[in-house]
Amino acid sequence: MSFFRDFFGYSRRERRASFILVTLILLVIILKYTFPEKRIKLEYTVDSLSTELFIPLINYKGDPAGWGKVDLNLSDSVTLVKLPGIGPVLASRIIKYRKLLGGYVSVSQLKEVYGISDSLYNRLSAGITVDTSVVVKLQVNKPGYYPKHPYLNHDEAEAIFELKRHGIRFKSVSDLASRKIISSGKAEKLKHYFDFSY
C-alpha cells in the first residue's frame, strides 16, 4: 500500500474519498443485481390504459378541439403544431414546401411533404383546408423571368426560358404540353401556378 501511496501521492483525504467512491460503486452494482428491474411488456401497458387517451390521435375526423379548419396557406407553425401528429419539424416542412410551391391549391398536396404518411394525411384531411386566393403565380411570359417551381425540372424550366428568349409567348399550360415541354399530367398540376397574362 505504501508503494501506491508513494506512487500516486495520495493524501489521507484523497484515500478516504477514493474508498467512499469505490464503496458506493460496489453498493450500486450489488443492488442492481440483487433487485433486478421489472420489465412490463408493452401490450400489457397499452391494454391496461384507458382507450380514451388514444381517441384524439387515432380517430381524428375533423376540427382539432373545435378550432375550425386549419388553412394550410394561412397558418403559421404554431397553428400547424396543434394538429395531431404534426410536430415542429413537420410544421416547418409544410411551410417550406408552401413557399416553394407558391401556396397549396389542394389539401392532397400535403401528401407531397416529406414525412407525411398516408395514415397521417387521412387523419388530417378532414380538418384542413386551403385558401387558393393567396397562391403566388409565376409570370411565365415575363421577359427575362426564369420559372422555378418544384413541379418543373431543370430541363423544362430551361426550355421555357429559351423559347421565351426567342420571342415565343405561351398562352396556357396546354400550349406547353403541346410543344412537348411538359407532360399533360404535369400541365394539370401547373395550371394553378402559371399566369400567362403578361
N, C-alpha and C positions, 0 to 999 in steps of 0.2 A: 504494500500500500504506500510505503514511503517513496517507492520509485515513481508511482503515478503522481503523488503529491508533488514530488520534486520536478517531474517532467512537465506536468500541466500547470504547476504553480498555483494550485487551489488554495484558497484561504479557508478558514474554518467556516465562514458564512457560505461560501460557494459550495463546499462539501455538503453542508446541511440542505441547501436549496436543491442540489442535484439529487440527494437522497429522497427528498419530498417529491420531486418531479417524477423520478423513477417509480416510487411507490404509487403515486396517482395513476400513472400509465398502466402499471400492472393491475391495479384495482379496477380500472375501466375494462381492461381486457377480460379479467375474471368475471365481472358482472355481465359482460356482453355474452359470454359463452355459457354462463350459468342460467341466465334468464333470456332465452332467445326471443326475438320478436315474433309476435303472432301475425302471420300474413293471412289476410282475408281475401278470398277470391272476388274478383270484380263483379261477377254476375250476382253474387250474394248481396253485395253492397247495393247494386242498382235495384234488385228486386225488393230490398228492404226499404228503399226510399219511396216517398210519395211520388206517384207518377205526375202529379200536378206540377211539379217543379220543371218537368220537361215539356209540357204542353206549349208554352210560348215559342220554343225553338223548333219543335217537330211539326206542330200543326198550325204554323203561321199561315193565315189565309187572308190577310188584308192589312188594315190600318194598324201600325205599330202603336199599341197602347192608346188608340183613339186619336192620334195626332193628325189624321188625314193622310192623303197620299203624299209621298215624298217625290219631288220633282228632281230628276237626275241632272237637268240643266241648270237649275237654280240653287241646289243645295250645296252647302259647304261641307267640309269634312266632319264637323261636329254633328251635323244632322245625319249624315250618312252612317256614322259610327253607331247611332241609336238603332239602326236596323239590325235585326237578329242575324248573326253570322258575319257581320261586317265589322272588322276591326280597323285600327288606324292605317295599316298597310294597304288593305283592300280599298279603303276610302280614298287614300292618296292615288292609288292606281286608277280608280274610277274617274277622279278629277283630271289626272294626267291624260287619260285616253279621251276624255271630253274635250280637252284643249287641242289635242292632235286632230280630232275629228272636226272640230268647229262646233260641237254640240251633238247631242243624241237626237235622232229623229224617230227612233223606235225603242221601246223597252227591251226588245230582243237583242239589241246591240250590247247590252250588259253582259251577255254570254261571251263576247269577244274580249272582255277584260281578263287578263291572266289571273288565275286563281278563283274565278267564279265557276263553280261546278254546275252541272245541270240540276242537281238536287237543291243547291243554294238558290239558283235562279228561280226554280219552281216555287220555293218558299217566298221569295221576294216579289215576284212579278205582279201579284195582286195588289201590293202596297206601294208600287212606284208608278210614276207617270213621266211624260216628257212634254215640255213646252217647246214646240218646234219654231215658235216665232223668234226665239233668241239664237237660232242656228246661224253661224257665220258662214257666208257663201263665198266661194272662190270666184274671182272675176277672171274667167278663163280667157276672154278675148282682150284683156287689158295689155297694151304693148309693154314688152319687157318683163311681164309677170311670169314667173316660173311656178307652175302649180305643184304644191306639196300637200299630199294627203295620204293617210295610212292605206287607203284603198288603191292608190296608184303606186306602181313600182317605178324604179328609176328610168327604165326604157320608155315606159308610157308617158311619163312627165316630160322626158327629153323630146319625144316625138311631137307632143302637143306644142312645146316651146319652139321647136324648129319650124314646124308648119306655120305657126303664127308669125315667125320671123320672115317667112316668105310671103306674107300678106294674106294668108288664109284665115277667114273668120268662121268660127264654128257656130252653128245655130242651136244645137241641142246635143244631149249625150248620145242620141241615136245617130247623129252625124259622126260622132267619134267612133261609134261602133261600126257604122257602115264603111268607114275608112280603115277598119281593122286595127285601130289604135288600142281600143279596149274591147273586151268581150261584152256580149249583151247582158250577161249576169252582172258584170261589174258596172255597166251603164245603169242598170236598175238601182244599184246601191249608190252610185254617184249623182243621180239626178236630183237628190235633195241638197247636194253640196255645191253644185256648179251653177253659176249665174252667167248667162250668155248675153245679157243686155248691154254690155259695154261696147 
